[in-house]
Amino acid sequence: MTPEHLNIPTLQHEFEKYQTCFLLPTYNNASSIVHVIQQCLQQTTHVLVVNDGSTDDTLLKLEQLPIQLLTYPKNRGKGYAFTPGI
């Protein structure tokens, strides 16, 4: 049985109901960031990625994805990267 048949809300439904999103800070994660974002996009279209001054190909990969993207020109640290979501 599917969650709909059991009257169990899907995670995607819960994201929409509570108007939540994924907030992902990233720094030099070109090798893994696309996979992580693809997993998030399976749950919601509301994905905000903060590129925290990456010096590898992270930014190039992020620009190809259907996400909201904020990029800092230099690395400011994880705590600072989370501030747009607060």
C-alpha positions in Angstrom: 0.0 0.0 0.0 1.1 3.5 -0.7 1.1 6.3 1.9 -2.0 7.8 0.3 -3.9 4.6 0.8 -2.9 4.5 4.5 -3.7 8.2 4.9 -0.1 8.9 5.8 1.1 12.3 4.4 4.2 12.1 2.2 7.3 14.1 3.1 6.7 16.3 0.1 3.2 17.1 1.3 4.6 18.0 4.7 7.2 20.3 3.2 4.4 22.2 1.3 2.1 22.2 4.3 4.6 23.8 6.7 6.2 25.9 4.0 9.7 24.6 4.7 12.7 24.3 2.5 16.2 22.8 2.4 19.0 25.3 3.3 22.3 23.9 2.2 25.6 25.7 2.8 28.4 24.4 0.7 32.1 24.9 0.2 34.2 23.0 -2.3 31.8 20.1 -2.7 31.8 19.8 -6.4 32.0 16.0 -6.3 28.9 15.5 -4.1 26.7 18.5 -4.2 24.6 17.6 -7.3 23.6 14.2 -5.8 22.7 15.9 -2.5 20.5 18.5 -4.2 18.8 15.9 -6.4 17.8 14.0 -3.3 16.4 17.2 -1.8 14.5 18.1 -5.0 12.7 14.7 -4.7 11.1 16.1 -1.6 10.5 19.8 -2.4 11.3 22.4 -5.1 12.2 24.8 -2.3 16.0 24.4 -2.1 18.3 27.3 -1.2 22.0 26.7 -1.6 24.6 29.1 -0.2 27.9 28.7 -2.1 30.4 29.9 0.5 33.2 31.0 -1.7 34.0 27.7 -3.3 37.2 27.6 -5.4 36.5 24.3 -7.2 33.7 23.6 -9.7 30.9 23.7 -7.2 29.5 27.0 -8.5 29.4 25.7 -12.1 27.5 22.6 -11.1 25.0 24.7 -8.9 24.2 27.0 -11.8 22.8 24.1 -13.8 20.2 23.1 -11.1 16.7 24.4 -10.5 17.5 25.9 -7.1 17.7 29.3 -5.4 21.4 30.1 -5.2 23.3 32.7 -3.1 27.1 32.9 -3.7 29.6 34.7 -1.5 32.9 35.7 -3.2 35.0 34.4 -0.4 34.6 31.7 2.3 32.9 33.1 5.4 32.2 29.9 7.4 29.3 27.7 7.9 27.6 29.8 10.5 27.6 32.8 8.2 26.3 30.7 5.3 23.3 29.7 7.4 22.2 33.3 8.1 20.0 33.7 4.9 17.8 31.0 6.2 17.2 32.6 9.6 
